[in-house]
Amino acid sequence: MAKLIRLADRSGGHDNLIATEPLELRRGDWPTGWALLCTRVESQRFEEHRRGALGVPGHAHIAFLPVHLKLDGGCHYTLLGLVRNRHDPARMQRVYRLAGLMECVTNAASPVLRTDLLRRVYQNILDEREQLQVVWKGKADQFLLPLYSDHYNRDVFFHRIRSAATLKELYLAVEEQSAEQWRLLCRHYVIYLPAAFPAR
């Protein structure tokens, strides 16, 4: 269960923590725009600066944003699905696996997907989308959230998809690689949501 902490009333309105696990989510100090993905180290540096800037009476200027990756396009809708399901870690992992399937059918070259089995994969995607209430709209060109290459080599995902000779192997590759990325995301990253980001 995600730990929700609302300390705004006790901390002068400066606490920005939404959830600590399985994925740390924080509210950004900017009203609109995209969510930002940053490492925990960078988040700690930013939070120290933020506490200092907002702790001075009459001063509310934050001089910089954390070094980050912007979560736009398909990543925005993946994140929206994660945030909406943040109270249920198992559903969050299903959302991320679904993002892996979307990545598979949209961006990966697979011999399996050049057969009639493609219909079964698409039906699986449609069923999961309906159950999880996750929809990707507009120009969605990437679905799995970007991770820095020192944590995960994105080519590994595509190599595993290309190497799958059967539908079972394809599903296993998506399952294993999306689970690995999810583990790394939860362990090494923090996501900042703009104030207007829908949390329901």
N, C-alpha and C positions, 0 to 999 in steps of 0.2 A: 504494500500500500504506500503510495507516495506520501511523504511527510509534508504536510502543508503548514507553513508557519506564517502567521499574520501578526507582525509586531509593530506595524506602523503606528498604532496609537501609543505604544510604550516607548518607541525610539524616535519620536519626533517626526514620523513619516518617512524616515530614510531607509528602512529595511526594504530590500527588493527581492527577497527569497520567495519563490513560489513553491518549489519542490526540491527535495534533496536527493531522492532516489526513486526509481532506479537511475533517472537522468536528472542532473541538476539544472533547474530552470530558474532564471532570474528576470525580473522586470527591468527593462532598460529605462533610462531617464529621458529618452526621446519619444515624442508622441506617436509618430507614424514611421513608415518605412519597413525595411526588412528585418527579420531576426538575424542575430549574429552568433556565429559559432566560434568559440575560442578555447584554447587549452586552459586547464585548471591553473597552471602557473601564471598565465597571462591574466586570468580572471582574478587571482589573488592580488596581483600587482594593481589592477584596476580598482578592486574593492578597497584597497588601502588608500589609494588616491581619492576615491569617492567619499570614504568616511572622513578623511581630512577636509575635503572641500565642503561637504555638507555639514560638518560639525562646527563650522565657524558661524556664530550668530550674524545674521544679515547677509551671509554669503552663500550662494547656491550655484557656483560656477564650476563645472567639471571641464577640465582643460583638454582631455583626450578620451578617445574610445579605446577599448582593448584591441590589440592586434587580432584580426578576426577573418573569418570566411563568411561571405554574405549568403544567406539561405533564401534564394529567390527561385523563380521558375518552378520546376517540379518539386524541388526540396522544400519550398514553402508549403505545399499541400501535404507532403509527407510529415512535416513538422506539425501542421495543423491536426492531422490524425493522431500523432503522438500526444500532443497537448490535450486533445479532447479525451483521450483514453488514459491520462496520467494517473488515475486512481487504480488502474489495473495493469500491473507489470506484464502479465501474460498477454493481454490484448495489445500492449505497446509492442511486444516482440512480434506479434502477428502482423501489426501494421508495418513493422520494419521488414518482415519476410515478404509481405505483399509488395513493398517498394522494391525488393530484390527481384520479384517476379516481373514487375513493370520494367525494371532495368533490363532484365533478361529478354523480354519480347520486343523492347523498343530499341535497345542499343547493342545487343550482343548477337554475334553470328553463331548460330547453332544448327548442326545438321538435323537435330530432332525437330526443330521449329520449321524446317522446310518440308515436313510431312503432314499428314492429316492429324497428327497428334497435337498440332497447334490449336485445334478447336478445343481440345480438353484443357489445355493450359489457359486459354482465354475464358473458358467457362469457370475454371477454378478462380481466376482473377475476379470475374464478375460476381461470383458467390461471396468471396471474401470482402470485396468492396461493399456489397450490400450489408453484410453482417457487421462490418466495422464502421460503416458510414464514412468511408474515405473516398474522395473523388479528386482526380487531378484535372485541372482545367487549363485552357490556353496553351502557351508554348512551354510544355513540360519536357525538357531535354535530359534531365537527370533526376533520379528518384531517391537513390541512396545518398545520405548526407556526405559531403566531402570531408575526408580525413587527411591530415598531413601525411606525406609519403613516409616519414620516419615511423609512423604508427601502422600504416597499411598501404600496400601497393595495389592500387585499383586494377592493375592489369591481371592480378591473380584471379579476381572474380571472373573476368572475361575469358581467361585461359581455361578455368574450370568449366564454364558454360560451353565453350568450343569443344572441349574434350569429352563431354557427355555423349555417350553412344545410345543411351536409352532414356525414356522419359523418367524412369526411376532415378537414374544417375543425374539427370538434369535437376530434378526436385531436390535431390540430396546436395548437389553443388550449391543451389540457391539457399537451401536451409543452412548449410554449414557456413557459407561465406557471409550471409546476412547476419547470422548469430555471432560470428567473429567480429564483424564490424560493429554490431550493437554492443558487444562486450567492451570493445575499445572506446566507443563513443561514451558509454556510461562511466568508464574508468578515467578517461583522460580529458573530457571536454565539459564545457558549461555553455548553455544557450541563453542568450539575452533576447527577450521578447519586447518589442516596442509597446508602449502603453495601449495602443489601439488594437493590438493583436487579439483576436477572439480566443477566449479561454474556455468556451463552453462546447 
